[in-house]
Amino acid sequence: MSSLSSIDYCSVADNAMLQSKLVIQKDDNGVTQIVPRTDTITASTAILPAPKSTANNDEMISTIVSNSKILKSATTTTTSNDDKLPLKNGWSFYFYKADKQRDWKQNVIYITSVSYVEDFWSFYTHTYGLRDLSNGSDYMIFKFGCLPMWEDLSSRGGGKWAVTIDSKKRKRDLDGYWLHLMLLLIGDIFGELSVHINGAVVSLRVKGDRLALWLKKVDDENIIKAIGMKFKDLLGFQAKTYFVYEYHEPKIDSNEIRLTV
């Protein structure tokens, strides 16, 4: 692999600036990846079974769930929390796979929760990449206390900034965008705007994959637009790419202005 550049992500916790350096690399197939530098951040365990890219959906779900159970056990027994870098907020991860035989809530699977940098990398390193998942799958990341559904009190009256990405670019770009977005969230990179953000979802669909940033109810449209602009800018999308804000619940006012950046 050849290193292209490096990015610093900072997380404020207990008034201390915590930094973990990442490196953007391209593998032998030209696929861009964002990975932790081995001399800076390493996973707190290395005993989790790596998932197989050829697994079917049932095996995939089983592996995701079993990995999360092992992860919790391993991180609590091998590494003292006193030696870890705390995140400003705790985050929970979920997996969704469409199954018409069950309702939406039954298709959402809780994976694990993390409160430390090292535990995030342990989790991330041992989950399926988006390129290995099939259409109809979602990964979700939400702050502690926020559930990944618009009916939850934390999201009622809110909405989401969403961008659609050509599904043909899934293998090349989507894993990098998703990792980048998760790091922006857990690293509190949105700054003072972070208080308005609940989480994010990446969705794999035939007509186009989507990245969505979920917001609480925000009455000031200037704040909503500022978050959308920062979301777009931090992910490095070109100006011609449109991000659209969608309210979770339809507004009564039919003259509602559609927000785009």
C-alpha positions, 0 to 999 in steps of 0.5 A: 500500500502507498500512503496518500495523506494523513488526517488528525481526528480529535476528541475532547474529553475531560478538557483534554484533546485526544488525537488518533492519526489515520492514514488514507491508503489505496490497496492493490486494487486501487480501493481507497481505505482509511486505516489507523496507523499501527504506531498510533492506535491499535485495536485493544484485542486481536482475538475476534474472528474475521468475517468471511466475505462469502458468507450468506445473510444468516451467517453474516448476521450471526457473525456480527452478533457473536463478534459484538459479544466477544468484543465486550468480553475481551475489552473488559477483561484485557484492557483497563478503562483507565488506560483507554482514550475516552470519547466525549459521547458513548455510541451504539451500533446497529445492523439492519437487513430487510426481511419482508417476513418481519416488521422494521423493528424486528429487522434492526439488530443491536451490535454493541456500544463503545465509549473509548477510542480503542473499543471503536477500533476493535469493533470496526476492525472485525465487522463486515465492510459495506462491500461485503453486504447485500442490498437492503442492508444498513449500518447505524451509529447513534449516541447513547440515549438515541434509538435509530428510529424517527419515532424515538423522542430524541428524533421526533420533529427532526430530520436528516441530511442525506446524499445518494451515492452511485451504487457502482462506487460502493466497492471503491468509495463507500467504506471510506465515506462511512468510516470518515463519517463515524470518526467525525461523530465520535471525534466530535468534529462538528463542534458546537453543532454536535448537540443537534446530531443524533447519529448516522445511517448508511444504506445499501440500495439498488437505486443508489446507496445513501449516507444520512446524518440524523438531527434532533428537532431544530427550529432554526433553519440556519443551524440545519443548513450549517450542519448540512454544509459542514457535513458535505465539506468534511466528507469532501464532496464536490460542490455539484453533489447535492445533499437534501434535508428530509424531515422525519415527519411531513410538515403541515405547511405545504409551502415548506422550503426544501433545504439543499446544500 
